[in-house]
Amino acid sequence: MAVSPKKVTKEGVWGNNPIFRQVLGICSALAVTNLVVNTLVMCVGLIYTQSLSSLTASIFRNVTPFRLRIISSTLIIAAYVIVLHNFLMAFLPDISTQLGPYVGLIITNCIVLGRVEAFASQNKPWLSFVDGVASGIGYSVVLLTIAVAREALGFGTIAGFPLPFEFTKWTIMVVAPGAFFMLGIIVWLSRWLQSRAEAAAERTEK
């Protein structure tokens, strides 16, 4: 049965979401999500890297020897990350400094290499590109949700804009334990919703 772009998109964003379904790439979820702007830049960078890496790996999938597939995938990802890193240093130096080593660590991000190996190495370029975009969007939705909550509760702002009311800031939200807390809530909520959906589907079948 042929895989459709619609199904690939649905799986990447929700059904097989890399963070709350597979619990991959949580290093960036914990490290860069205390500010929305930084998180948004990281998300755009990962979508760019994932989609183009998947596209490129798929194009060369039939000429890449099996024993060299991992190293060739890593080199493809590294090439796109270098372009991204240089772009940020040239045009967004402040954000590049704040993100620090985490842009470079996209090269070793399990999400990127995992999708290249699991999907792009076995499917056509267009589907691989769609899968890369969908996986990146699924990653971005989770990270931006965490970032909005952490920045709002920890700093009293969203994307640098102050909230229209005063409250006691939650210091824990601007450090790593706050990210763990938010990630745990999102994983629990997503799996609860999935279990409800599966139960409803079973009742419908009966």
Secondary structure as a PSIPRED ss2 file (coil, helix, strand):
# PSIPRED VFORMAT (PSIPRED V4.0)

   1 M C   1.000  0.000  0.000
   2 A C   1.000  0.000  0.000
   3 V C   1.000  0.000  0.000
   4 S C   1.000  0.000  0.000
   5 P H   0.000  1.000  0.000
   6 K H   0.000  1.000  0.000
   7 K H   0.000  1.000  0.000
   8 V H   0.000  1.000  0.000
   9 T H   0.000  1.000  0.000
  10 K H   0.000  1.000  0.000
  11 E H   0.000  1.000  0.000
  12 G H   0.000  1.000  0.000
  13 V H   0.000  1.000  0.000
  14 W H   0.000  1.000  0.000
  15 G H   0.000  1.000  0.000
  16 N C   1.000  0.000  0.000
  17 N C   1.000  0.000  0.000
  18 P C   1.000  0.000  0.000
  19 I C   1.000  0.000  0.000
  20 F C   1.000  0.000  0.000
  21 R C   1.000  0.000  0.000
  22 Q C   1.000  0.000  0.000
  23 V C   1.000  0.000  0.000
  24 L C   1.000  0.000  0.000
  25 G C   1.000  0.000  0.000
  26 I H   0.000  1.000  0.000
  27 C H   0.000  1.000  0.000
  28 S H   0.000  1.000  0.000
  29 A H   0.000  1.000  0.000
  30 L H   0.000  1.000  0.000
  31 A H   0.000  1.000  0.000
  32 V C   1.000  0.000  0.000
  33 T C   1.000  0.000  0.000
  34 N C   1.000  0.000  0.000
  35 L C   1.000  0.000  0.000
  36 V H   0.000  1.000  0.000
  37 V H   0.000  1.000  0.000
  38 N H   0.000  1.000  0.000
  39 T H   0.000  1.000  0.000
  40 L H   0.000  1.000  0.000
  41 V H   0.000  1.000  0.000
  42 M H   0.000  1.000  0.000
  43 C H   0.000  1.000  0.000
  44 V H   0.000  1.000  0.000
  45 G H   0.000  1.000  0.000
  46 L H   0.000  1.000  0.000
  47 I H   0.000  1.000  0.000
  48 Y H   0.000  1.000  0.000
  49 T H   0.000  1.000  0.000
  50 Q H   0.000  1.000  0.000
  51 S H   0.000  1.000  0.000
  52 L H   0.000  1.000  0.000
  53 S H   0.000  1.000  0.000
  54 S H   0.000  1.000  0.000
  55 L H   0.000  1.000  0.000
  56 T H   0.000  1.000  0.000
  57 A H   0.000  1.000  0.000
  58 S H   0.000  1.000  0.000
  59 I H   0.000  1.000  0.000
  60 F C   1.000  0.000  0.000
  61 R C   1.000  0.000  0.000
  62 N C   1.000  0.000  0.000
  63 V C   1.000  0.000  0.000
  64 T C   1.000  0.000  0.000
  65 P C   1.000  0.000  0.000
  66 F H   0.000  1.000  0.000
  67 R H   0.000  1.000  0.000
  68 L H   0.000  1.000  0.000
  69 R H   0.000  1.000  0.000
  70 I H   0.000  1.000  0.000
  71 I H   0.000  1.000  0.000
  72 S H   0.000  1.000  0.000
  73 S H   0.000  1.000  0.000
  74 T H   0.000  1.000  0.000
  75 L H   0.000  1.000  0.000
  76 I H   0.000  1.000  0.000
  77 I H   0.000  1.000  0.000
  78 A H   0.000  1.000  0.000
  79 A H   0.000  1.000  0.000
  80 Y H   0.000  1.000  0.000
  81 V H   0.000  1.000  0.000
  82 I H   0.000  1.000  0.000
  83 V H   0.000  1.000  0.000
  84 L H   0.000  1.000  0.000
  85 H H   0.000  1.000  0.000
  86 N H   0.000  1.000  0.000
  87 F H   0.000  1.000  0.000
  88 L H   0.000  1.000  0.000
  89 M H   0.000  1.000  0.000
  90 A H   0.000  1.000  0.000
  91 F H   0.000  1.000  0.000
  92 L C   1.000  0.000  0.000
  93 P H   0.000  1.000  0.000
  94 D H   0.000  1.000  0.000
  95 I H   0.000  1.000  0.000
  96 S H   0.000  1.000  0.000
  97 T H   0.000  1.000  0.000
  98 Q H   0.000  1.000  0.000
  99 L H   0.000  1.000  0.000
 100 G H   0.000  1.000  0.000
 101 P H   0.000  1.000  0.000
 102 Y H   0.000  1.000  0.000
 103 V C   1.000  0.000  0.000
 104 G H   0.000  1.000  0.000
 105 L H   0.000  1.000  0.000
 106 I H   0.000  1.000  0.000
 107 I H   0.000  1.000  0.000
 108 T H   0.000  1.000  0.000
 109 N C   1.000  0.000  0.000
 110 C H   0.000  1.000  0.000
 111 I H   0.000  1.000  0.000
 112 V H   0.000  1.000  0.000
 113 L H   0.000  1.000  0.000
 114 G H   0.000  1.000  0.000
 115 R H   0.000  1.000  0.000
 116 V H   0.000  1.000  0.000
 117 E H   0.000  1.000  0.000
 118 A H   0.000  1.000  0.000
 119 F H   0.000  1.000  0.000
 120 A H   0.000  1.000  0.000
 121 S C   1.000  0.000  0.000
 122 Q C   1.000  0.000  0.000
 123 N C   1.000  0.000  0.000
 124 K C   1.000  0.000  0.000
 125 P H   0.000  1.000  0.000
 126 W H   0.000  1.000  0.000
 127 L H   0.000  1.000  0.000
 128 S H   0.000  1.000  0.000
 129 F H   0.000  1.000  0.000
 130 V H   0.000  1.000  0.000
 131 D H   0.000  1.000  0.000
 132 G H   0.000  1.000  0.000
 133 V H   0.000  1.000  0.000
 134 A H   0.000  1.000  0.000
 135 S H   0.000  1.000  0.000
 136 G H   0.000  1.000  0.000
 137 I H   0.000  1.000  0.000
 138 G H   0.000  1.000  0.000
 139 Y H   0.000  1.000  0.000
 140 S H   0.000  1.000  0.000
 141 V H   0.000  1.000  0.000
 142 V H   0.000  1.000  0.000
 143 L H   0.000  1.000  0.000
 144 L H   0.000  1.000  0.000
 145 T H   0.000  1.000  0.000
 146 I H   0.000  1.000  0.000
 147 A H   0.000  1.000  0.000
 148 V H   0.000  1.000  0.000
 149 A H   0.000  1.000  0.000
 150 R H   0.000  1.000  0.000
 151 E H   0.000  1.000  0.000
 152 A H   0.000  1.000  0.000
 153 L H   0.000  1.000  0.000
 154 G H   0.000  1.000  0.000
 155 F H   0.000  1.000  0.000
 156 G C   1.000  0.000  0.000
 157 T E   0.000  0.000  1.000
 158 I E   0.000  0.000  1.000
 159 A C   1.000  0.000  0.000
 160 G C   1.000  0.000  0.000
 161 F E   0.000  0.000  1.000
 162 P E   0.000  0.000  1.000
 163 L C   1.000  0.000  0.000
 164 P C   1.000  0.000  0.000
 165 F C   1.000  0.000  0.000
 166 E C   1.000  0.000  0.000
 167 F C   1.000  0.000  0.000
 168 T C   1.000  0.000  0.000
 169 K C   1.000  0.000  0.000
 170 W C   1.000  0.000  0.000
 171 T H   0.000  1.000  0.000
 172 I H   0.000  1.000  0.000
 173 M H   0.000  1.000  0.000
 174 V H   0.000  1.000  0.000
 175 V C   1.000  0.000  0.000
 176 A H   0.000  1.000  0.000
 177 P H   0.000  1.000  0.000
 178 G H   0.000  1.000  0.000
 179 A H   0.000  1.000  0.000
 180 F H   0.000  1.000  0.000
 181 F H   0.000  1.000  0.000
 182 M H   0.000  1.000  0.000
 183 L H   0.000  1.000  0.000
 184 G H   0.000  1.000  0.000
 185 I H   0.000  1.000  0.000
 186 I H   0.000  1.000  0.000
 187 V H   0.000  1.000  0.000
 188 W H   0.000  1.000  0.000
 189 L H   0.000  1.000  0.000
 190 S H   0.000  1.000  0.000
 191 R H   0.000  1.000  0.000
 192 W H   0.000  1.000  0.000
 193 L H   0.000  1.000  0.000
 194 Q H   0.000  1.000  0.000
 195 S H   0.000  1.000  0.000
 196 R H   0.000  1.000  0.000
 197 A H   0.000  1.000  0.000
 198 E H   0.000  1.000  0.000
 199 A H   0.000  1.000  0.000
 200 A H   0.000  1.000  0.000
 201 A H   0.000  1.000  0.000
 202 E H   0.000  1.000  0.000
 203 R H   0.000  1.000  0.000
 204 T H   0.000  1.000  0.000
 205 E H   0.000  1.000  0.000
 206 K C   1.000  0.000  0.000
